């Protein structure tokens, strides 16, 4: 399962369409808290997470999952390219980082790579 977590509903819908058209199972959430209350992801799942969200940022979600011993691959997306945040995300184990607007094919390739790597 691929989980898309972004406070922008239009991004969730667009990425869900991309995933579904590629035959990838997807679920969307408009907040990290909604996601945490609904799902306990498996290591072979993958998450596409916005960096900047109200209440809980993508980095805070990543940290929460890490402290809960959940090591699902996370690919971050952001409208703002910030070298310090990108560096922090990668140091904390991000499987990828994309700036919006996102190249759909590159994102699908990154998801496939992250899931394959997690499965092996």
C-alpha positions as CSV (number, residue, x, y, z in Angstrom):
1,X,0.0,0.0,0.0
2,X,1.2,3.5,-0.8
3,X,0.0,6.2,1.7
4,X,-0.1,9.8,0.5
5,X,-0.2,12.3,3.3
6,X,-0.6,16.0,2.3
7,X,-2.8,18.8,3.7
8,X,-3.5,19.9,0.1
9,X,-6.6,17.9,-1.0
10,X,-5.8,18.5,-4.7
11,X,-2.3,17.0,-4.3
12,X,-3.8,13.9,-2.6
13,X,-6.3,13.5,-5.4
14,X,-3.7,14.0,-8.2
15,X,-1.3,11.6,-6.7
16,X,-4.0,9.0,-6.0
17,X,-5.0,9.2,-9.7
18,X,-1.3,8.7,-10.7
19,X,-1.0,5.7,-8.4
20,X,-4.3,4.1,-9.5
21,X,-3.4,4.6,-13.2
22,X,-0.2,2.7,-12.6
23,X,-2.0,-0.1,-10.8
24,X,-0.6,0.9,-7.4
25,X,-2.9,0.6,-4.3
26,X,-3.1,4.0,-2.6
27,X,-4.8,5.6,0.4
28,X,-4.7,9.4,1.1
29,X,-4.8,11.4,4.3
30,X,-4.9,15.2,4.7
31,X,-3.0,15.2,8.0
32,X,-0.3,13.2,9.7
33,X,-2.5,12.8,12.8
34,X,-5.3,11.3,10.7
35,X,-2.8,8.9,9.3
36,X,-1.5,7.8,12.7
37,X,-5.0,7.3,14.0
38,X,-6.0,5.1,11.1
39,X,-3.0,3.1,10.0
40,X,0.0,1.1,11.2
41,X,2.1,0.9,8.1
42,X,4.2,-2.2,7.2
43,X,7.9,-2.1,6.3
44,X,6.9,-3.0,2.7
45,X,4.5,-0.1,2.3
46,X,5.6,3.3,1.3
47,X,4.6,6.8,2.3
48,X,4.6,10.0,0.2
49,X,4.6,12.8,2.8
50,X,4.4,16.6,2.5
51,X,7.1,18.2,4.6
52,X,5.1,21.3,5.7
53,X,1.7,20.5,7.2
54,X,-0.2,22.0,10.1
55,X,-0.3,20.2,13.5
56,X,2.5,17.7,12.6
57,X,5.1,18.2,9.9
58,X,6.4,15.4,7.7
59,X,9.6,15.3,9.6
60,X,7.8,15.1,12.9
61,X,5.8,12.1,11.4
62,X,9.0,10.5,10.4
63,X,10.4,10.9,13.9
64,X,7.2,9.6,15.5
65,X,7.3,6.5,13.3
66,X,11.0,5.9,14.0
67,X,10.4,6.1,17.8
68,X,7.5,3.6,17.4
69,X,9.9,1.2,15.6
70,X,8.0,1.6,12.3
71,X,10.5,1.7,9.4
72,X,8.3,2.2,6.4
73,X,10.0,4.0,3.5
74,X,9.1,7.7,3.3
75,X,9.4,9.9,0.2
76,X,9.1,13.5,1.0
77,X,7.5,16.1,-1.2
78,X,7.6,19.9,-0.7
79,X,6.6,23.1,-2.4
80,X,9.6,24.8,-0.8
81,X,13.2,23.6,-1.5
82,X,15.1,24.0,1.7
83,X,18.6,22.5,1.7
84,X,18.6,22.2,5.5
85,X,15.2,20.4,5.6
86,X,16.2,18.1,2.7
87,X,19.4,17.2,4.5
88,X,17.6,16.5,7.8
89,X,15.1,14.3,6.0
90,X,17.8,12.3,4.3
91,X,19.9,12.0,7.5
92,X,16.8,10.5,9.2
93,X,16.4,7.9,6.4
94,X,14.2,9.4,3.8
95,X,13.8,7.2,0.7
96,X,13.5,10.2,-1.5
97,X,12.7,13.9,-1.7
98,X,10.8,15.7,-4.5
99,X,10.0,19.3,-5.0
100,X,6.5,20.2,-6.2
101,X,5.4,20.0,-9.0
102,X,6.4,16.4,-9.0
103,X,7.5,14.4,-12.0
104,X,5.0,11.5,-11.8
105,X,7.3,8.9,-13.5
106,X,10.2,9.8,-11.3
107,X,8.0,9.5,-8.2
108,X,6.6,6.1,-9.3
109,X,10.2,4.9,-9.9
110,X,11.3,6.1,-6.5
111,X,8.3,4.3,-4.9
112,X,9.1,1.1,-6.7
113,X,12.8,1.3,-5.7
114,X,11.8,2.0,-2.0
115,X,9.3,-0.8,-1.8
116,X,11.7,-3.3,-3.5
117,X,14.5,-2.3,-1.2
118,X,12.3,-2.6,1.9
119,X,11.2,-6.1,0.8
120,X,14.7,-7.4,0.3
